[in-house]
Amino acid sequence: MKSLIKPAFVLTVALIVLLEGGARLFFPQGVSGRFDYGYDPDAGFAENADGTVKLFRAGGRRFFPQSFSKERPPGTFRVFVIGDSIPRGPSLQASYAWLLGDELRKNWIPAEAFNLAVPGFGVRRCQIVLDRIIRYDPSLIILHVNYSNEYEDEREWRRTQEFKGWHPRHWLMKLFILRRLYEMKQEQVFWRLVPTEIRQRRAVNDADAEVAASMDAQKMREWSRQVERVTRESADLARRRHIPILLLTHCSVETNPSHGPQLNDFDMDGLGESLAGAGVYHLSMKEVFAGTPNFQSHFTDGSHMKQSGHLILAQAIFHKLQKERLLAGFTPGNLGKTAESK
C-alpha cells in the first residue's frame, strides 16, 4: 500500500517548521508585532536590563535607531517628537527633532530630543506611540498634527484584523513565514516579477484606492472628525499626566497661478488653537513659514521639508518654548526643577 503522505510534502512541512523556528529564534524583534502594522503598543521598543531603551524597526514601526535611558537624567529637558514622514525628515540628523536638541544645548539647556516619527502614521497610530512614551518621563511631547494619513491607518487596521481569531482557515497565517510570503505578493521586489495583467486582475492598487477615498466627501468628513477627536484625546492624555504637549499643525505649499506659492493649513490651525490651554500648546507651521522669505525653497515637495526647513522649524519651536517658559526649570543654575514645579 502506497504511503498517503508524499516525501515532498513531508520535506515542505519540515522546511516551513525549520524556517519558522529559525525566524522566531534568531530574529525575535523582527517577528514581534510584525503583523500588527503599528497597532502593537510595544513594537519597536526594547527595554534592556541596563536601564536603557532601544528604538528599532519592528511591527510596522520604522523608527530611526536611537537609544535613551528609561529614567530621564536629572535636570535634562527630554523631548519626544511623534508624527509621520514630515517630522521624520530626510534623515535623523536633518530632522527638526535632532536640530531642536542642538538648539537647546547651544543655549545651555541640558537636553535630549528623539524622533519617533514613522512614515504613513495617522492620528490613531501616533496616539499609541504617545501613550507608550509617556512612561519615559518626557519634559515635552511634540505631536505633529497632519490629516493626510488616515487612509493608511484604516488600511493597516483592517490588515491587523484580517487573520485574527483561531478559525481553522486562519491557522496557516499564524506562521510568520507564510504570512510574510503572503505580504510579499504586494511588495515591489516580488511584484515586479509579476506580469502587469496579473497584477491588475489580482490586486487593488493602494494609490488608486486612496485617491478614490480622498474624492469621497463623506469619507473625508469622517476622517476630519477622527483627526479632531483623536488629537483631542491625545492632548487630554498628556494633560492628565502633567506632561506639556506642543501641537505642531502642518501646512503644505500650493502653487496658485495668480498669486504664486501659498501655504495651506487645511484648517489644522483652527484645531490646534481650539485645543490649546493648560499644558497644551500650539505652533502653526503656516505662521512660521509665512514669515520666511521664499518659503517654498525650504520644501522638497508640497509637504516635505529640506534640512533648511527643519532648521527653521526647530528654531521656531525653541522660541515657542522660551515664550511659554517651558525651559525655566532647566537653566544651568536651576537644574533638576521643572517648569511645572516652579
C-alpha positions as CSV (number, residue, x, y, z in Angstrom):
1,M,0.0,0.0,0.0
2,K,1.4,3.3,-1.0
3,S,2.0,5.9,1.6
4,L,-0.6,8.7,1.7
5,I,2.0,11.2,2.7
6,K,4.3,12.1,-0.1
7,P,8.0,12.7,0.8
8,A,7.8,16.1,-0.9
9,F,5.0,17.1,1.4
10,V,7.0,16.0,4.5
11,L,10.0,17.9,3.2
12,T,7.9,21.0,2.6
13,V,6.4,20.9,6.1
14,A,9.8,20.3,7.7
15,L,11.3,23.2,5.8
16,I,8.5,25.5,6.9
17,V,8.9,24.4,10.5
18,L,12.7,25.0,10.3
19,L,12.3,28.4,8.8
20,E,9.6,29.4,11.2
21,G,11.7,28.3,14.2
22,G,14.8,30.0,12.9
23,A,12.9,33.3,12.3
24,R,11.5,33.2,15.9
25,L,14.8,32.1,17.4
26,F,17.2,34.4,15.6
27,F,15.1,37.4,14.7
28,P,12.6,37.7,17.6
29,Q,12.5,41.5,17.3
30,G,11.5,41.3,13.6
31,V,8.7,38.8,14.4
32,S,7.4,40.6,17.4
33,G,4.4,42.7,16.5
34,R,5.2,42.2,12.8
35,F,1.6,41.8,11.7
36,D,0.1,44.4,13.9
37,Y,1.2,47.1,11.5
38,G,1.9,49.7,14.1
39,Y,-1.0,48.9,16.4
40,D,1.1,46.9,18.8
41,P,1.9,49.3,21.7
42,D,5.3,47.6,22.4
43,A,6.6,47.1,18.8
44,G,9.9,48.9,18.2
45,F,10.7,49.4,21.9
46,A,13.2,47.2,23.7
47,E,13.8,47.8,27.4
48,N,17.2,46.4,28.4
49,A,18.4,45.2,31.7
50,D,20.9,48.0,32.0
51,G,18.0,50.6,32.1
52,T,18.3,51.7,28.5
53,V,15.5,51.8,25.9
54,K,16.4,51.0,22.3
55,L,14.2,52.0,19.4
56,F,14.3,49.7,16.4
57,R,12.4,48.9,13.3
58,A,9.7,46.3,14.0
59,G,6.0,45.7,14.0
60,G,5.2,48.2,11.3
61,R,7.2,50.9,13.1
62,R,10.2,52.0,11.2
63,F,11.8,54.0,13.9
64,F,15.2,55.6,13.4
65,P,17.5,53.5,15.6
66,Q,18.0,55.5,18.8
67,S,18.5,54.8,22.5
68,F,18.0,56.6,25.8
69,S,17.8,55.8,29.5
70,K,14.4,54.7,30.8
71,E,14.8,57.2,33.6
72,R,15.2,60.8,32.5
73,P,18.6,62.1,33.6
74,P,18.2,64.8,36.4
75,G,17.9,68.3,35.0
76,T,17.7,67.1,31.4
77,F,15.0,68.5,29.1
78,R,13.7,65.4,27.3
79,V,11.7,65.8,24.1
80,F,9.9,63.2,22.0
81,V,8.6,64.1,18.5
82,I,5.7,62.0,17.2
83,G,4.2,62.1,13.7
84,D,4.5,60.9,10.1
85,S,7.1,61.3,7.3
86,I,7.1,65.1,7.7
87,P,8.8,65.3,11.1
88,R,10.8,62.2,10.3
89,G,12.7,64.3,7.9
90,P,15.3,63.4,5.2
91,S,17.5,61.8,7.9
92,L,17.7,61.6,11.6
93,Q,20.3,64.4,11.8
94,A,18.4,66.6,9.4
95,S,15.1,66.4,11.2
96,Y,13.7,69.1,13.5
97,A,13.8,66.8,16.5
98,W,17.6,66.4,16.2
99,L,18.1,70.1,15.3
100,L,15.9,71.2,18.3
101,G,18.2,69.2,20.6
102,D,21.2,71.0,19.1
103,E,19.4,74.4,19.5
104,L,18.6,73.7,23.2
105,R,22.2,72.6,24.0
106,K,23.6,75.6,22.2
107,N,21.6,77.8,24.6
108,W,23.0,76.0,27.6
109,I,19.9,73.8,28.2
110,P,20.9,70.2,29.0
111,A,18.6,68.4,26.6
112,E,18.0,65.3,24.5
113,A,15.5,65.0,21.7
114,F,14.2,61.8,20.0
115,N,12.5,61.4,16.7
116,L,9.7,58.8,16.8
117,A,8.0,59.8,13.6
118,V,7.0,57.0,11.2
119,P,6.0,57.4,7.5
120,G,2.3,56.8,6.9
121,F,1.2,57.1,10.6
122,G,-2.1,58.8,11.1
123,V,-3.6,60.1,14.4
124,R,-4.6,56.7,15.7
125,R,-1.1,55.1,15.5
126,C,0.6,58.3,16.7
127,Q,-1.7,58.1,19.7
128,I,-0.5,54.6,20.5
129,V,3.2,55.8,20.4
130,L,2.3,58.8,22.6
131,D,0.7,56.5,25.2
132,R,3.8,54.3,25.2
133,I,6.4,57.1,25.6
134,I,4.7,58.7,28.5
135,R,6.3,56.2,30.8
136,Y,9.8,57.6,29.9
137,D,9.2,60.9,31.8
138,P,9.2,63.4,28.8
139,S,9.6,67.1,29.6
140,L,7.8,67.8,26.4
141,I,5.9,65.8,23.7
142,I,5.7,67.4,20.2
143,L,2.8,65.9,18.2
144,H,2.9,66.8,14.6
145,V,-0.7,67.1,13.5
146,N,-1.5,66.1,10.0
147,Y,-4.6,64.9,8.3
148,S,-3.2,63.0,5.3
149,N,-2.6,59.5,6.6
150,E,-6.0,58.4,7.8
151,Y,-6.3,56.1,4.8
152,E,-3.1,54.3,5.8
153,D,-4.3,54.0,9.4
154,E,-7.6,52.5,8.3
155,R,-6.0,50.1,5.8
156,E,-3.4,48.9,8.3
157,W,-6.1,48.4,11.0
158,R,-8.0,46.1,8.5
159,R,-4.8,44.2,8.0
160,T,-4.4,43.6,11.7
161,Q,-7.9,42.2,11.9
162,E,-7.7,40.1,8.7
163,F,-6.2,36.9,10.3
164,K,-7.2,37.3,13.9
165,G,-9.0,34.5,15.7
166,W,-8.4,30.8,15.7
167,H,-10.8,29.6,13.0
168,P,-9.1,26.8,11.0
169,R,-8.9,29.0,7.9
170,H,-6.5,31.3,9.8
171,W,-4.2,28.7,11.2
172,L,-1.6,28.8,8.4
173,M,-1.4,32.6,8.6
174,K,-0.3,32.3,12.2
175,L,3.1,31.3,10.8
176,F,5.4,34.2,10.3
177,I,7.0,32.7,7.2
178,L,3.7,32.1,5.4
179,R,2.3,35.4,6.4
180,R,5.4,37.1,5.2
181,L,5.2,35.4,1.8
182,Y,1.5,36.4,1.6
183,E,2.6,40.0,2.1
184,M,5.4,39.8,-0.5
185,K,2.9,39.5,-3.3
186,Q,2.1,43.2,-2.8
187,E,5.6,44.4,-2.3
188,Q,7.8,45.8,-5.0
189,V,10.6,43.3,-5.1
190,F,8.3,40.4,-5.7
191,W,5.6,42.4,-7.6
192,R,8.0,43.5,-10.3
193,L,8.3,39.8,-11.4
194,V,4.5,39.5,-11.9
195,P,3.1,40.5,-15.3
196,T,1.1,43.6,-15.3
197,E,-2.1,41.9,-16.4
198,I,-1.9,39.6,-13.5
199,R,-1.3,42.4,-11.0
200,Q,-4.3,44.2,-12.4
201,R,-6.5,41.2,-12.0
202,R,-5.4,40.1,-8.6
203,A,-4.8,43.3,-6.6
204,V,-6.3,46.7,-6.0
205,N,-3.8,49.4,-6.3
206,D,-3.4,51.2,-3.0
207,A,-2.7,54.6,-4.6
208,D,-5.8,54.4,-6.7
209,A,-7.9,53.3,-3.7
210,E,-6.5,56.3,-1.7
211,V,-7.3,58.7,-4.5
212,A,-10.8,57.3,-4.7
213,A,-11.3,57.6,-0.9
214,S,-10.0,61.2,-1.0
215,M,-12.7,62.1,-3.5
216,D,-15.4,60.7,-1.3
217,A,-16.8,63.7,0.6
218,Q,-18.4,61.6,3.3
219,K,-15.2,59.7,3.9
220,M,-13.2,62.9,4.1
221,R,-15.6,64.3,6.7
222,E,-15.3,61.1,8.7
223,W,-11.6,61.3,8.7
224,S,-11.6,65.0,9.6
225,R,-13.8,64.3,12.6
226,Q,-11.5,61.5,13.5
227,V,-8.4,63.7,13.4
228,E,-10.1,66.2,15.7
229,R,-11.4,63.6,18.1
230,V,-8.1,61.6,18.4
231,T,-5.9,64.7,18.6
232,R,-8.1,66.0,21.5
233,E,-7.8,62.6,23.2
234,S,-4.0,62.7,22.8
235,A,-3.8,66.2,24.3
236,D,-6.0,65.2,27.2
237,L,-3.9,62.1,27.8
238,A,-0.7,64.2,28.1
239,R,-2.5,66.9,30.2
240,R,-3.7,64.2,32.7
241,R,-0.2,63.1,33.2
242,H,1.0,66.7,33.6
243,I,3.3,66.4,30.6
244,P,3.4,69.6,28.4
245,I,2.4,68.8,24.8
246,L,3.0,71.0,21.7
247,L,0.6,70.5,18.9
248,L,2.5,71.4,15.7
249,T,-0.1,71.8,13.0
250,H,1.1,71.0,9.5
251,C,0.8,73.1,6.3
252,S,1.6,72.4,2.6
253,V,2.8,74.6,-0.2
254,E,0.4,75.0,-3.1
255,T,1.1,76.9,-6.3
256,N,-1.6,79.4,-7.3
257,P,-1.3,80.6,-10.9
258,S,-2.5,84.1,-10.0
259,H,-0.7,84.6,-6.7
260,G,2.2,82.2,-6.8
261,P,3.2,79.8,-3.9
262,Q,0.8,79.8,-1.0
263,L,0.6,77.9,2.4
264,N,-2.4,75.9,3.1
265,D,-3.1,74.6,6.7
266,F,-6.3,72.7,5.7
267,D,-8.0,74.1,8.9
268,M,-5.4,72.3,11.1
269,D,-4.5,75.7,12.7
270,G,-8.1,76.1,13.9
271,L,-7.9,72.7,15.5
272,G,-4.6,73.4,17.3
273,E,-5.9,76.7,18.6
274,S,-9.1,75.2,19.9
275,L,-7.2,72.6,21.9
276,A,-4.6,75.0,23.4
277,G,-4.9,75.6,27.1
278,A,-3.3,74.5,30.4
279,G,-0.4,72.2,29.5
280,V,-1.3,72.1,25.8
281,Y,0.5,74.5,23.4
282,H,0.0,75.2,19.7
283,L,2.5,76.2,17.0
284,S,1.4,76.8,13.4
285,M,3.8,75.7,10.6
286,K,1.9,78.1,8.3
287,E,2.7,81.0,10.6
288,V,6.3,80.0,10.9
289,F,6.9,79.8,7.2
290,A,4.7,82.7,6.2
291,G,7.3,85.0,7.8
292,T,10.1,83.3,5.9
293,P,11.2,84.9,2.6
294,N,11.0,82.5,-0.4
295,F,9.5,79.8,1.9
296,Q,8.9,77.3,-0.9
297,S,12.6,76.9,-1.3
298,H,12.7,75.0,2.0
299,F,10.4,72.3,0.8
300,T,11.3,69.3,-1.4
301,D,7.7,68.9,-2.5
302,G,4.3,70.3,-1.3
303,S,4.7,68.9,2.2
304,H,8.2,67.5,3.0
305,M,10.9,69.9,4.0
306,K,14.6,70.1,3.3
307,Q,17.0,70.3,6.2
308,S,16.8,74.1,6.0
309,G,13.1,73.9,6.6
310,H,13.6,71.6,9.6
311,L,16.1,74.1,11.0
312,I,13.7,77.0,10.7
313,L,11.0,74.9,12.5
314,A,13.5,73.8,15.2
315,Q,14.4,77.4,15.9
316,A,10.7,78.4,16.0
317,I,9.9,75.6,18.5
318,F,12.8,76.8,20.7
319,H,11.4,80.3,20.7
320,K,8.0,79.0,21.5
321,L,9.4,77.1,24.5
322,Q,11.1,80.2,25.7
323,K,7.9,82.3,25.3
324,E,5.8,79.7,27.2
325,R,8.6,79.5,29.9
326,L,8.8,75.7,29.5
327,L,12.5,75.9,29.8
328,A,12.6,77.9,33.0
329,G,13.4,74.9,35.2
330,F,16.2,73.7,33.0
331,T,18.7,76.6,33.1
332,P,22.2,75.6,34.2
333,G,21.7,77.4,37.6
334,N,18.4,75.7,38.3
335,L,18.9,72.0,37.3
336,G,16.5,69.4,38.4
337,K,13.4,71.6,38.6
338,T,10.7,71.6,36.0
339,A,8.5,74.4,34.7
340,E,5.6,72.6,36.3
341,S,7.2,72.7,39.8
342,K,8.1,76.4,39.7
